[in-house]
Structure formats: structure tokens, C-alpha cells
Amino acid sequence: MDIESLAQIRQIVMEVAQGVREEMAVLGTDLRSEITDTKRHMGVLTEGLRHELQLVAEAVQLQSERITDVRGEIEIQARETRALLQLSYEQLQQRVENLEHRVQIIEQRLGLSA
């Protein structure tokens, strides 16, 4: 190989390297642009998700408050029901005792008591 051939090869390599550098620069610019667009898009998505998450949190809070209210109402109704049952039981117990007493009196009058 002579010096002229080496110079031509060097020139070709330099031109190819320059072309590669230019393409890399364009690709780098495109990549930075894509990264910027992706960051912006992710920011918008993140903000939307934050908003939706806030709505879910508010809904959960409202449901929690409603459950607490319903639980309180159920407890009140349960206490009232227990009080009514207790009263009914006491009244029935009194009636049974009265009936037993009457039966005892009747048995005594008829001479059936032991």
C-alpha cells in the first residue's frame, strides 16, 4: 500500500466517522426530545392519578363516616330492642306467676293440692 492509498482510506474513514457523528448528534437530539415529551406526558398522567386517588380517598372517607353512622343507629335500635324484650319477658313472667297462683288457689278450693 502506498501513501496515496492510505490517505484515501483515511479520508473515507474520516468521512464515515463524520457521518456517524452527525447521525449520533441527530439521534441524541431526537432522544432528548423524546425524553422531554415522555417526562411531560408522565407528569400529566401522574397528576391525573393523584386527582383520581384523591377522589377515591374522599369516597372512602365518606363511606367510613356513613358506616359509623349506620353502626350507631344499629346500636341504638339493638338497645331499644333489648329493652322491649326485657319488658316483654318481665310482663310474661308476671302473667305466668299470676296464672300459677290462680291455679294453686283453684286447686286448694277443689282439694286437689298436695
C-alpha positions in Angstrom: 0.0 0.0 0.0 1.3 3.3 -0.8 0.8 6.7 0.9 -1.8 7.8 -1.5 -4.0 4.7 -0.8 -3.6 5.2 2.9 -4.6 8.9 2.5 -7.7 7.8 0.6 -8.6 5.2 3.3 -8.0 7.8 6.0 -10.3 10.2 4.1 -13.0 7.6 3.7 -12.8 6.7 7.4 -12.9 10.4 8.4 -16.0 11.0 6.2 -17.7 7.9 7.6 -16.8 8.9 11.1 -18.1 12.4 10.5 -21.4 11.0 9.1 -21.7 8.8 12.2 -21.1 11.8 14.4 -23.7 13.8 12.6 -26.2 10.9 12.8 -25.4 10.4 16.5 -25.9 14.1 17.1 -29.3 14.0 15.4 -30.2 10.8 17.3 -29.1 12.4 20.6 -31.3 15.5 19.9 -34.2 13.3 18.9 -33.7 11.2 22.0 -33.6 14.2 24.3 -36.8 15.5 22.7 -38.5 12.1 23.2 -37.3 12.0 26.8 -38.7 15.5 27.4 -42.0 14.6 25.8 -42.2 11.4 27.9 -41.4 13.3 31.1 -44.2 15.8 30.3 -46.6 13.0 29.5 -45.7 11.1 32.7 -46.2 14.3 34.7 -49.7 14.7 33.2 -50.5 11.1 33.9 -49.2 11.4 37.4 -51.3 14.4 38.1 -54.4 12.7 36.8 -53.7 9.7 39.0 -53.2 11.9 42.0 -56.6 13.5 41.3 -58.3 10.2 41.0 -56.6 8.9 44.1 -57.8 12.0 46.0 -61.4 11.2 44.8 -61.1 7.6 46.0 -59.7 8.8 49.3 -62.7 11.2 49.7 -65.1 8.4 48.8 -63.6 6.1 51.3 -63.8 8.7 54.0 -67.5 9.4 53.2 -68.2 5.6 53.3 -66.4 5.3 56.6 -68.4 8.1 58.1 -71.6 6.5 56.7 -70.7 3.1 58.2 -70.0 4.8 61.6 -73.5 6.5 61.4 -75.2 3.2 60.5 -73.3 1.3 63.2 -74.5 3.9 65.7 -78.1 3.6 64.5 -77.9 -0.2 64.8 -76.6 0.0 68.3 -79.4 2.3 69.3 -82.0 0.0 67.8 -80.4 -3.0 69.4 -80.6 -1.3 72.9 -84.2 -0.4 72.3 -85.0 -4.0 71.1 -83.3 -5.5 74.2 -85.2 -3.1 76.5 -88.5 -4.1 74.8 -87.7 -7.8 75.1 -86.7 -7.4 78.7 -90.0 -5.6 79.4 -92.0 -8.2 77.5 -90.2 -11.0 79.4 -90.9 -9.4 82.7 -94.6 -9.0 81.8 -94.9 -12.6 80.6 -93.1 -13.8 83.8 -95.6 -11.8 85.9 -98.5 -13.3 84.0 -97.2 -16.8 84.4 -96.7 -16.3 88.1 -100.3 -14.9 88.4 -101.7 -17.8 86.5 -99.7 -20.3 88.6 -101.0 -18.5 91.7 -104.6 -18.7 90.4 -104.2 -22.4 89.6 -102.9 -23.0 93.1 -105.9 -21.2 94.6 -108.3 -23.2 92.4 -106.6 -26.5 93.4 -106.8 -25.6 97.0 -110.5 -24.8 96.8 -111.1 -28.1 94.9 -109.0 -30.0 97.4 -106.5 -31.1 94.7 -103.4 -29.6 96.2 -100.9 -31.9 97.8 
